Amino acid sequence: MNPNARPAQEAASAPAHDRVYRALRTRIMHGEVTPGAALTLRGIGGEFGVSMTPAREAVRRLAAEGALFLSSSGRVTTPELTNERIEELAALRALLEVELASRALPRAHMALIDRLQTINSNVAEMVSKRDAVGYIRTNLEFHRALYLRAQAPAMLAMAETVWLQLGPTMRALYGRLRRTDPPQNHRLIIAALKAGDEPGLRLAVRSDVTQGLRLLAG
């Protein structure tokens, strides 16, 4: 049996609201929608070929995670974060991701380091193409690959919820930075992993996940 068949079958057989939720969640996390963008249940239903009920349930779940804002009139938008909220989420990233990286360090073998270097090459390619969504996607892939080694699923789930809330804002940040070079801190993270340098790793991760956001908030 094809080992890739089961995930595809499971995705196909998942409840409609779950399929819509996962697709929208990925789209928001990767910055494919801008802050304050309006969505409609009719539009979501039409895009995914589902009725209003699954679309409404997917939106409800995403609103509970802070990924969408649902007004009392039923209007659905992506959040426009205040400077205070950006600062709060940056602080959360620093707390959670520094701890995840620290826990991952003892399990960071050469196979992981090689994978991070490959992903970082993809990050650099997206930067050179000025592909904002591709940059956010590959940047999160870099962090997730490292944090999976922490074997702390509850903590990683919390970090992903923060990424989800920040997705549209990260898109706006990318446009403001007009970045032309890949993140320097990624190289410092890889170097610290190679050296087994926990203080250096914690500093590099903290700098990487807060510097850009604090520029946006400032």
C-alpha distance (Angstrom), angle and dihedral (degrees) to the residues before:
residue distance angle dihedral
M1 . . .
N2 3.79 . .
P3 3.85 106.1 .
N4 3.80 89.8 -145.8
A5 3.79 92.6 54.9
R6 3.79 96.9 77.2
P7 3.85 97.5 58.9
A8 3.81 89.5 47.3
Q9 3.80 91.2 49.0
E10 3.80 91.5 47.3
A11 3.82 91.0 50.4
A12 3.79 91.1 49.5
S13 3.81 92.5 49.4
A14 3.82 96.0 43.9
P15 3.81 117.0 114.9
A16 3.79 112.9 -86.7
H17 3.81 93.9 -115.3
D18 3.82 90.0 52.4
R19 3.80 93.1 51.6
V20 3.81 91.1 49.7
Y21 3.81 91.9 45.1
R22 3.80 93.6 51.9
A23 3.80 94.2 46.0
L24 3.81 93.4 48.3
R25 3.80 91.6 43.1
T26 3.81 91.5 55.6
R27 3.79 91.5 45.8
I28 3.80 92.8 51.8
M29 3.82 94.5 43.3
H30 3.81 91.3 52.3
G31 3.80 93.3 50.5
E32 3.79 96.2 -112.6
V33 3.80 87.9 141.8
T34 3.79 126.2 51.9
P35 3.82 127.2 -127.2
G36 3.80 111.7 -80.1
A37 3.81 94.1 16.9
A38 3.81 112.8 155.6
L39 3.80 122.5 -130.8
T40 3.79 128.4 -173.2
L41 3.78 128.9 -150.7
R42 3.79 88.8 -132.4
G43 3.80 91.2 52.9
I44 3.81 93.0 47.0
G45 3.79 91.4 47.3
G46 3.79 92.1 49.0
E47 3.79 93.8 48.1
F48 3.79 94.6 50.3
G49 3.78 97.5 34.0
V50 3.81 95.1 -119.2
S51 3.79 135.3 123.3
M52 3.79 124.7 -102.1
T53 3.81 93.0 -95.4
P54 3.86 97.4 65.0
A55 3.81 90.0 41.3
R56 3.82 90.4 52.2
E57 3.81 92.5 47.8
A58 3.84 92.1 50.0
V59 3.81 90.6 50.0
R60 3.81 91.1 47.6
R61 3.81 91.0 54.1
L62 3.79 92.9 47.5
A63 3.80 91.5 47.8
A64 3.81 89.0 53.2
E65 3.83 88.5 55.4
G66 3.80 92.7 49.8
A67 3.81 92.9 -112.1
L68 3.81 94.1 115.1
F69 3.79 134.2 27.7
L70 3.79 117.0 -135.1
S71 3.80 113.2 -164.7
S72 3.80 125.2 -150.9
S73 3.81 88.1 -105.7
G74 3.82 90.2 56.4
R75 3.82 96.6 -105.7
V76 3.82 112.1 149.8
T77 3.81 121.2 -150.8
T78 3.78 140.0 154.7
P79 3.83 110.2 -105.1
E80 3.79 122.9 -94.5
L81 3.80 100.4 -146.7
T82 3.79 122.4 -142.7
N83 3.79 119.7 -132.5
E84 3.80 88.7 -106.5
R85 3.79 91.5 54.0
I86 3.82 91.6 48.2
E87 3.80 89.9 51.6
E88 3.81 90.5 49.4
L89 3.80 93.0 50.3
A90 3.81 91.2 45.9
A91 3.80 89.0 53.8
L92 3.81 90.0 49.4
R93 3.79 90.8 51.3
A94 3.80 89.8 51.5
L95 3.80 92.9 50.5
L96 3.80 97.8 43.8
E97 3.79 101.5 36.3
V98 3.79 97.1 44.0
E99 3.80 88.3 53.6
L100 3.82 92.3 46.5
A101 3.80 91.4 50.2
S102 3.80 91.3 48.3
R103 3.81 91.0 51.9
A104 3.81 90.7 46.9
L105 3.81 94.5 52.7
P106 3.85 97.8 82.3
R107 3.83 89.0 52.8
A108 3.81 96.7 43.8
H109 3.80 101.3 117.0
M110 3.80 125.1 173.0
A111 3.82 92.6 -92.6
L112 3.81 89.5 62.3
I113 3.80 92.7 44.9
D114 3.82 90.3 50.7
R115 3.83 89.6 49.9
L116 3.80 91.9 50.0
Q117 3.80 90.4 50.8
T118 3.81 90.0 51.4
I119 3.80 92.3 48.7
N120 3.80 90.3 47.3
S121 3.80 89.3 55.0
N122 3.81 87.0 55.3
V123 3.81 89.7 49.5
A124 3.82 89.3 53.2
E125 3.81 90.5 49.6
M126 3.81 91.6 52.7
V127 3.80 90.1 49.2
S128 3.80 91.2 51.2
K129 3.82 89.3 50.7
R130 3.83 91.1 46.8
D131 3.80 86.8 -127.9
A132 3.82 103.1 159.8
V133 3.80 97.2 -174.1
G134 3.81 91.9 44.2
Y135 3.79 89.8 49.7
I136 3.81 93.7 51.6
R137 3.81 91.6 45.2
T138 3.82 95.2 50.2
N139 3.81 92.5 40.8
L140 3.82 90.8 55.3
E141 3.81 89.4 44.6
F142 3.82 88.4 56.9
H143 3.79 92.4 52.1
R144 3.81 95.2 42.1
A145 3.82 92.3 50.9
L146 3.80 89.7 55.4
Y147 3.79 96.7 42.6
L148 3.80 94.5 49.3
R149 3.81 86.1 68.8
A150 3.81 88.9 62.3
Q151 3.82 89.2 71.9
A152 3.81 89.2 -144.7
P153 3.82 103.5 126.4
A154 3.81 97.1 171.7
M155 3.80 91.4 53.0
L156 3.81 92.3 46.0
A157 3.82 90.4 50.3
M158 3.81 89.0 54.5
A159 3.82 90.7 49.8
E160 3.81 90.6 50.7
T161 3.81 90.5 52.5
V162 3.81 88.1 55.7
W163 3.82 90.4 49.0
L164 3.79 88.6 50.6
Q165 3.80 93.2 53.5
L166 3.81 90.5 47.3
G167 3.83 98.7 45.9
P168 3.82 99.6 99.3
T169 3.82 90.9 39.2
M170 3.81 90.4 52.3
R171 3.80 87.8 55.0
A172 3.80 89.5 53.8
L173 3.81 90.4 46.7
Y174 3.79 92.2 52.5
G175 3.80 90.3 53.7
R176 3.81 91.1 51.5
L177 3.81 96.0 47.0
R178 3.83 95.6 49.5
R179 3.78 85.7 -158.4
T180 3.80 117.6 -159.0
D181 3.82 99.7 172.7
P182 3.82 128.2 60.0
P183 3.81 116.6 -108.4
Q184 3.81 110.0 -72.6
N185 3.79 90.7 -153.3
H186 3.80 91.9 64.4
R187 3.80 89.0 64.2
L188 3.80 89.6 48.5
I189 3.82 90.3 50.7
I190 3.81 91.2 52.3
A191 3.81 92.2 46.3
A192 3.82 91.3 50.6
L193 3.81 91.0 49.7
K194 3.80 90.7 51.5
A195 3.81 91.2 49.3
G196 3.80 95.5 42.9
D197 3.82 86.3 -124.2
E198 3.81 106.6 159.2
P199 3.85 97.8 178.8
G200 3.81 89.6 48.3
L201 3.80 91.4 47.8
R202 3.80 93.2 49.4
L203 3.81 91.5 49.5
A204 3.82 93.6 47.0
V205 3.81 93.1 49.0
R206 3.81 92.9 45.9
S207 3.80 91.1 50.1
D208 3.80 92.9 45.9
V209 3.79 96.6 51.7
T210 3.82 98.3 41.9
Q211 3.81 110.1 33.1
G212 3.79 98.4 74.9
L213 3.79 94.9 40.8
R214 3.78 92.4 50.7
L215 3.81 89.4 51.3
L216 3.79 88.5 54.2
A217 3.80 92.2 48.1
G218 3.77 91.9 46.8
